[in-house]
Amino acid sequence: MSSESPDRDTQAVLERLVADRSASRIWEKDASLWPAESPGAEPAAEIMGWLDLPGQLNELIPKVTEVVWDLQDQGMTDLVVMGMGGSSMTPEVLRVVFGTQPGGMRLHVLDTVNPGTIVPVTESLPLQTTAFVVASKSGTTVEPLSLEKHFRKALEDAGVEDVASHFIAITDAGNPLAKRAQGGEFARWLETPNDVGGRFSAFTAFGMFPAGALGIDVLLLGSSAEAMADRCQADEIHNPGLTLGAILGSYANVGRDKVTLITSPGLERFGLWLEQLLAESTGKTGKGLVPSANEPLLKPDQYGDDRNFIYLRLDDADNSATDAHTEALKDAGHPLQTYSLGGLYELGGQFFLWEFATAVAGHIIRIFPFDQPDVNGAKEAARAILESGKLPSAEAETDLDTAVRRLIETPKPGDYVAIGAFMPESPEVDAAFARLRSRITRKTGMATTFGFGPRYLHSIGQLYKGGPDSIRFLGVVSHGSGDIEVPGETYTLGALTPAQAYGDFEVLRDRGRRIQTAALGKNSVAEIEDALTD
C-alpha cells in the first residue's frame, strides 16, 4: 500500500475522521456525512449497495460463469460490450490490463458511436461467432441502444438466423431494456443491483461478466476487493480508505485539487476508470477533484502548486522511468503517495479502495458523492440538435492552433485545460494529443485532462459543468468519419456524434465556461502536432 505518511494537516483531518467514527458511519450508510443530494437523486442509503458487493461475489460468479460457458458452447469467440461510463469503464480497464487469458474470449469495448471507429470494428468482427452485450443501468442509454440496432442488422445481413441468441442484456430490473430481455429479445439477462450507481459498479455484472469472458479469475479479483473492504471498516488511522480520502479531501481544500495519477507501464487504462469515479462523484456545486491521468511526464518545476500526485506502482513492471520521475517529484517537494501492487489481481482492492476514499473525500470537501446533477444537460441539448436537423457547420470553428492559443492566454494559478475530442480513437491521435498536453503545461503550468467524446460525457463531463470554474475547455471535432444508418431511427451515427459534441459545447457556454472549439481536417494528426509549436 502507500509508502508515504500523510503530512501534519492531513494527519489532523484523518484523526478527526477516526474520532467522528466516519468509517463506521459510511458502512452504516449514514447520509448525515454529506450534504443533501440534488433534486430527484436517490438518497445515500438507497445508492450505497457498492459497499456490500465484494462480499456478494460468491453469488454473482456462478451466474456470470454460466453465461460465459453457454456462449463458448455456442462457439462464440468474441464478445462486444456496448456501454457508456460505469457500464464500460471496468471492462475496458480489464481488457487492456489483463488481456485475453487462456480459455477466454476476445473482448471489444465500444463506448463511442463515431462511424470512423464503428465501421472498421464491424468489418473486422467474425459476426457468426461474436456475442454482443448491451450494458446500460437505465436501459435507455442512446449510444449502446443505437449500436445494438446497428449490429442486429449486421448479423441479419451476415445470414445469422437466430440473432437474439447473440445478445445479452446487463441492466437493472424494471426498465425498458430488462423488459425487452424478459420478452425474448436477448438470449440472457444479467440483472444489476438498483442500489449501486454506475461508477461504483465494478463488482456487478457490468464489470465481472466481461472479466469472466476474458478468462480472468474473478474469484481472485474479488478476494482482493473483499480484503480491502475489510481493511476499510475500522475507525482507526491505519484504515487505508480513510487515509486516502483524507489525502484527497484535505489537499483539495488547500488548493491542491489536481489529482495527478502516475502509473506503471501497463496500468495506464486504470486512469479512465478513476477519472469517472473522482470527477463525476465530486465535481458539483462549484467544487471537485480534478483527475489528471496519462499526462506526459514533465520536469518537477513545470508543474504548478495545485498538484496532488498519486503513483500506482506494479512491482514487477519496468518502473525505471516512473520511479525516477516520482523520486524527482518528492525531491522537489511535491506531495506524492505511492500505492504498490504485488500483482495484477490486486487491482480488485484498488477498485474498492478508491470507491471508499471517494466517499470520504466527498465528506471532507462537503459534496454529495452519489449523484450527477449536470450529466443530463448535454444529453438534452444533443437531442434538441438531432430533432432540429440542423447541425452546426465546421465553418463556425477555428483552426486548432488558434483555438489553443486563445484558450491559454493569461493563465491563472489553479486553472486547468480540459480537451474533449469527438473523433475516432487511435494510437496516433492519442500520442499527438499527449504531446499537445505536454506543450500546454510546459508553456503555462496548467494541468490538463483529455477524453474522447462521447466517452467523457458519461465520465469527467460532470466535473466540467458542475465543478470549479477553473476549467478552460477545448472542444475538438473531426468531420468526415463516414456515416452509419441506425435502423428504426431518424438519425444516423454520423449525425449523433456531432450533435453530442455541439450539445455539450452549448451547455458549457451556458454555464459560463471558458471554451474554444476547433474543427480538424483530413490530416488531423498533423494539425494536432502543429498546434502550439512555437
N, C-alpha and C positions, 0 to 999 in steps of 0.2 A: 504494500500500500504506500501511502505518501511517505516520502523520506525526509521531509522538512517539517519543522514545528511552526505553528501559526505565530504571527508576531503578537506583541503585547496587546494591541487593541482588539485583534481578532480573538485572542485568548479570553479577554474580558467578555466579549459577546458570547463565546462558547460557554463560559461559566454561567452566564445569565440563562442561556438555553437550558442548561442542566438544572439550575435552581428552579426554573419555571416548569420542569417536567415536560419539556417540549416534545421529546421523543415519544413519551407515553401518550401525550395528547394527540399527536399525529396518528398513532396506532388506534387510538380511541375515536378517530375521525371527528375531532373537536373543532367545529367550524369557527369558534371564537379566536383561533390562532390567526385568522386572516380577516381582512375587510370583507364586506358583503360582496357576493357575486354580482355580475351585471344583470340587468333585467332580462328574464327569460332563461337564464342559465340554471343548470342544476346546482343545488347546494352541495357543499363539500361532502356531507355524509352520504350523498347519493352518487358520487362520482369518484370515490376513493377505493374502489374494489381492486385497484392495481396492487395495493399493499398485500393482498392475500394470494396473488397469482402464483408466486414461486411454490407455495405450499400446496397448490391445487394441480400442479403439472402431472401428478400421477393419474389424475382423472382425464386430463386432456391428451396426454401422449398416446394412449391406446386408440383414441378416436382418429388422430391425425395419421398414425401409423397404418391403420386400417385403410384409410383413403389412399395413402401412398401406395400400399400394396395392391389395392384394386386397380389403380392406374397402371402400375407396372405389369399386372396380369393382363391388362388390355393391350399391352405392347407400347405404352406411352414412354417416350424417351425424353421429351422436352416439356417444361412447364412455364407458362407465361403468366406472371402476376400483373394484373392491371389494377392499379390503385393510386391514390394520392396521399401525401402526408403520412400520417401514422399507419396507413394501410400498406405502404410501400417502403418506408424507410428501413425498418428492420430487415426485411428480405434483401434489400439492396446491400446493406452492410454485410450480412452473412454471405451473400453471393460473392462479393469481392474478397472478403477476408478469408473465408474458408475454401471457396471454390467447390466444384463438384467432388464429393468424397466417393470412395469405392462403393459401387452399387447404387449411387444416387442418380438423379435426373439432372439434365442441363436446365438451369434456371435463367429466365429472362424477366427483367422487371421493367415495366413500361409505366412511367409516371409523366408522360408527355403525350400530346396529341399532334405534335408537329409532323406534317407529312414527310419532311425530309428524314425523319427517324423511322416513322411507321412503315413507309414503303419498303426500304431495304430489309427491315426485320421480317415483314410479311413474306418477302421473296426468299428469304434465307431459311425460314422455318420448314421442317418436314411436317406439313399440316396433317397428314394422315396419322402421325404418331405424336401430336402435340396436344396437351391439355391446357385449358385456359381458366384462370381464377379471376372472378370479378370480386374485388375486395373493396367494400365500402361500408363504413359504420352506419351511415344514414340510409344507405340503399338508394340514394338519389344523386350521387356524385356524377356530374356530367361527363368527366373525362373517361373513367372506366366504362360507363354505360355506352358512350359513343364508340369506344374501342371494341366493346363486346359486339355491337351491331356490325362493325366492320369485319371482325374475324368470323362471326357466324356466316356472313355472306362469303368470305374467302373459303371456308370449309365446304359450303354448298357448291361453290364453283370448282373446288378440287374433287368433287364427286363423293364426299363423305355423306353416307346415308343417315346415320344417327348422330346429328350434330350435337344434340343435348348431352350425349354421353361424353363429350369432350369438355364440358363446362362444369365448374364448381363455384358455388357462391360462398363467400365468407362475409357475414353481416350479422347485425343484431336481429333479434326476433321482432316480428310485428310490422316491419317496414315493407315497402313495395318489393324490394329485392328478395326478401325472405318469403314473401307470399308467392312470388314467381317461382322460387325454388321449390316450395311446397306443392306448387301446381304442376311440376314436372318439366319445367324448362331447363333444369340443371340436373346433372347426374347425382350430385351430392350437395348438401348444405352443411357448412360448419358454423355453428352458432357462436357468436361472441357476446361477452357479458355487457349488459347495458349500463353497468356502473363503473365502466372503465373508459376514459377518454382516449381518443385515437393516439395521441403522442405518448401515452402511458401503456400502450397495448402490446409491447414487445413479447410478453409471455402469454398472449392469447393466440388463437389460431391465425391471426394476421401475421405473426412472426414465426410461430412454431410449426405451422404446416409447411411453409416453404423451407424451413430448416430441415424438417424430416425428409422432404423431397430431395434436398441436396445430399442426403446421406449423413448429415451431422448427427452426432449422438445427443439428441435433445435432452435426455435424462442428465447427461453430464453437464450440459449448458445450464440446465435448471438447477442442478445441485450447487453450482457456483452462485447462482442468484439466491437460492434458499439460505446458503451460508452467510451471504452478505445481509440478507433480510434479518437474520438472527442477530447479527452484529449491530444492526441499526435500531434495535429495540431498547437498549439500556439507556437510562438517564445518567450518562457519565461522559467525561471529556474524551474518552477513547472511542466513542461512537463515531465511526467513520462518516456516516451520513450527516450527523450534526456538525462535525468538523468541516467537511467540505461545504456544507450550506453556510456555515459561519464565515468561511473564507470568501465565498461568492458574495454574500449579502453585505458583510462589513466593508469589503473593498469597494463595492458599488456605491455604498453610502458616502464614501470619501472621494468619489470621482473616478475610481478605477473600475469602470463598468465594462471595459472591453475584454471579455473572457477569451483569451487567445490560446487556442489549442494547438499544441505541437505533438505529433505522433511519430512513433517508429515507422519505418517503411512497411507498408502493407496494412496499416491501420487507418490510413487517411480517410477512408469512407465513413468511419465512425463519426467524423465531423458533421456529415449530413444529418444523422440522427440527433446528434447533440444540438445542432443549430435549431431544429424544430422544438425540441424539448425546452431549451432555455428561452428562446425568443418568443414562442407562442405562449409559454406559461407566464413570463414576467413582463412582456412588452405591452403595457397598457397603463392608462391614467397618467401618461407622461413620464413613466418610469420604465426601467427594464435593463436586463443584462444583454449586452450586445456580443453574441458569439462570433468570433472571427476564426474560421477554420481554413486550413490548407493555404494559408498565406505563404509566399516565398520567405525563406529565412533571410533576415537582414542583419546589419550590424546593430549592436545594442544601442548605440547613440542615435539610431534612425527611428526608434520607437518613441512615442510620447509617454507622458507620465500618467496616462489613463488606462494602462495595460495591467491585466492580471493573467499571468502565464500559467498554463497547466500542461504538464508533459505526461502523455500516456505512453509508457515505455514497455515494449515487449522484450523480455530478457534475451531471447535467442535470435533477435533480429540484428541486422547490421546497423548499429546505432552510432557509428563513428561520427557522422555529421551532426545528428541531433544531440548527442551527448556534448560535443564541443560547443554547439550553439547554446545549449541551456547552461553550461558552465560559464560561458561568457556573459549570459544574461544575469546570472547570480553575482558574478564578479562586479558587474556594473550597477548592482543594487536594485534590479527589477524583482518584484515578487514572483516566486516560482514555486509550484508544488509538483512533485513527481509521483505518479502512480505506476507502480511496476506490476506487470503481468507475467506470471511464470509460464503461461501458455495461452493459446488462443481461447480455450474454453473459459478462462477467467473473464472474458467479455460478458458472460452472463451476470457476474457480480457487478461489473461496471454499469450495465443497463440499470440494475436496481439502485446502485449507489447514487447515480446521477438523478434518478427519479426522486429518491428520498431527499437528496440535497436541494433539489429544486423547490420542493415543498418548504423546506427550512428557509431557503433564501427568500421565498415569497413572504414568509412571516417577517423576516428582518427588514425587507425594503417596503413592506406594507402594501402588497398587492394580493389579489386572489388568483392563485396559480392554475385553476382548473377550468377557466372559461377562455373564450377567444372572441370578444365582442366586435372586433374590427375585421373579421375574415369575410363576412358575407357581403361587405360593401363592394369589393371588386367583382364578386360573382354577379351581383345585381347590375352593376354597370356594364359588364360584358354581355349579359343577357339583353339589356336595352339596346346595345350596339347591334347585336345579331338581329333583333326584331326590327330595328330600323332599316337594316340592309345597307347602311352607309358606313363603310369602313374609312377611317382617315387615310389620306394619301401619304405615300412616302415623301412626297414633295414638301409636306409640312415639317419634316425632320431636318436637322442639320447634319453635317458630317461628324464622325466620331471625334476627331481631333478637336474640332471647335467646341463640341459639347463638353468634353472633358475639361478643356481649359477654362471654359466659363464656370463650370461647376466647382473647380478647386480654387477659384480666386479668393484671396483674403482668408486663408484658413484660420480657424479659431480653435483654441485648445478644447479638446473633448469632442470635436466633430469627427464624423466618420463618413466614408464614401461607400454607398451600397450600390452594387451593379446587378441589374436584372436583365438577363439576355434571353429573348424569345427567338431561338434559333436551334437548329439541330446540334446535339452534343457530339463532340469528337475529341480525341486526344489533342489534336492540333489546335482546336478552338480553346480547350482547357488551358493548354500551355500558353497560348497567346494572351489570354485574359490574366493568367498568373503573372506574366511579365508586365502587363499594364498595371496590375495592382501594385507590383513592386515599384514601378516608376512613380505612381501616385504617392505612396508612402515615403519614398526617398525624397521627393520634392516638397512634401507638405507635412510629414509627420503623422498624417491622419491614418487611422486604421481603415481597413477595407473589408467588406463582405462581398460575396459573389454567389449567384444562384441562377440556374436556368429556369425560365418560365415554361409552363405554368407550375413547375415543381415548387418554386419558392412562395407562390401564392398560398399554398397549404402549409407552409412551414414558417420561415422567417418573416413573411409578409405581414403578420400580425404586429410585430415589433415596428416595422417601417411606418405603420399607420397609427398605432396606439402608444408607441414608446416615446422616448425623449426626443425633443426637437433638435437633436444634434446630427440628424441624418442629412446627407446630401446624396440624392438618388440619381443614378444614371440608368436610363432605360434604353435598351438596345433592341432593335427589331431587324431581322434579316428577312427580306421578301424573296419570293421566287423559289420556295421549297416544294412546289408542286401542290397537288390537291387530292383529296380522297372523299368520295361521297359517303355520307352516313345514312344507311338505309332507313327509311321511315322518317327522316328528319328534313327540315327545310334548310338546314345549314350544312356546310362541309367542314372537314377538319382544317382545310386551308383558310376558312373564314373564322373558325373558332379560335385559332391561335392568335391572330392579330386582335380579335375582339377582346380576348383576355388581356392582352398587353395594353391596349389603349384604355380598356376599362380600369385597369389598375393605375395607369398613369393619371387618369381623370380623378380617381379617388385621392391619390396622393396630392394632386394640385388642390383639390377641395379642402384637404386638411392643412393646407398652407406649407407643405413641404418644399424645400428647395429641390427642384428637379430639372434635369436636362434630358432630352431624348435624341436619339440618333438612329438613322437607317443605314444599314450596311448593304453594299452592292454584291456583285458576284464573287469578288475576291475578298471575302470577309476577313480571313486570317491576316492578309496583308494590311488591311485597314486597321485592324486591332494593333498589329505590330508597329504601325507607323504613328499611332496616336501618342502624343506627349513625348516625342523622342528628342526634343532639343530643349 
